[in-house]
Amino acid sequence: MLRRCGAEFLGMFAYVLLGCGTRILLENPEHLLSVHLTFGFTLFIMTYSLGHISGAPLNPAVIFGLAVARRFPWRFVWLYWLAQVGGALAASCVHFLLIPLQSAHALFGATIPQVGIVQAIAIEALLDFFLMIVVLAALTDTRVSRAVPGLSIGLTITVGGLFADSLTGGSMNPARSLAPALLVGGQALATVWVYWLGPLLGTTCGALIYEALRGGEVYARRLLEQDQPQGDEREP
């Protein structure tokens, strides 16, 4: 478990360091694609690099959804959360040390809702709803190729970020929003709960719906009864 938490720490450190760092340095609207491609490709790389150690969910909301789907033990959720938040916070501290003179809009890559609170929660919930479905399909269903996880999850992060950037910042990750908010304070910290509640709601719904769609344990037992080689019980 210590190695798994270390992998989660390292993965989140890279995700926030590179993703939020790109947002800090390329804050103009014309660089929007570059910012979210950096988030997506970083997650793509980290998933393939660390997935065999920790599963590389690299997202507190995703690990919560995996627990809801009974694909991850509840007793270890808080350990993953600590590792993920710790990695994100360490990356933001590096930004503070290396890029101290930021414009008023950079805010260490913090996310602040540009729409109403209810709309912001709904947007983040919907994005994480689809992210959870992709994660469950890619990481826990053996009917999906093992070559898919990093690419599919990274692209989901990129597309979701591009869609919601001007609305909520397209965070889709509570740890990614919490870390810079702790340094910035103000409105970013006051609204950071939105980036926890929305994603947790979204991944919970996504986990329940995907498990219902694929048949869960009933489907697995049916495959065994039919003596087929494939199943859907692979652990992330």
C-alpha positions, 0 to 999 in steps of 0.5 A: 500500500505504501508503494501504491500511495507513492505512485498516486503521489507521484502521478498527481504531482506530475499532473498538477505540476505540468497541467496547472503549470501550463495554465499559469504560463499560457493563460491567454484564451488562444492557448486553451487547447495547449492547456487541456492537451497537457492535462490529458497527455500527462494523465495518459503518460502517468496511467501507463507508467504507474497503472501497474502499481496503483491502478493510477486513478489519480483522482479522489472522485474516481477512486470514490466511484471505484469504491462505490462500484465495489472495484476498490476497498473502501478502507483504502480510499482515504489513503489514496485521497491523502496521497493524491492531495499531497502530490497535488499540493506539492506541485502547487508549492513548486509553482510557488517557488519557481513561478512566484511572480504570476499575473492576477489571472493565473492564480497557480492554475486555480479553478473558479466557477464562472457560472452559478453554483448549481450550474457549476456543480451540475457541469462538474458532475456531468463531466465526471459522470462520463469520466467514471464510465470511461474509467470503469470500462477501461480499467475493470472490464476485460472486454476492453483492450488493455491498450485503451486505458491511458488514451481513453482517459486522457482524451476524456480529460482533454475534451471535458476540459475544453468544453467546461473551461470557460464555465468551471475551468473544467477541473474534473479532479478535486485534488487538482482544484484544492491544491492551488486554492489553498495557496491562493485563498479568496474565492478559489478556496471559498468555492473549492467545495464545488469541485468536490461535491460535483465530481463525487456526485458524478462518479457515484452516478457513473459507477452505479449506471455502468455497473447496471449496464454491464450486468456486474456480478450477474454477468460475470457468473453467466460468463463462467457458466458458459465456460467463456474465457473472458470476464469483467472482474479485473481489479484496477 
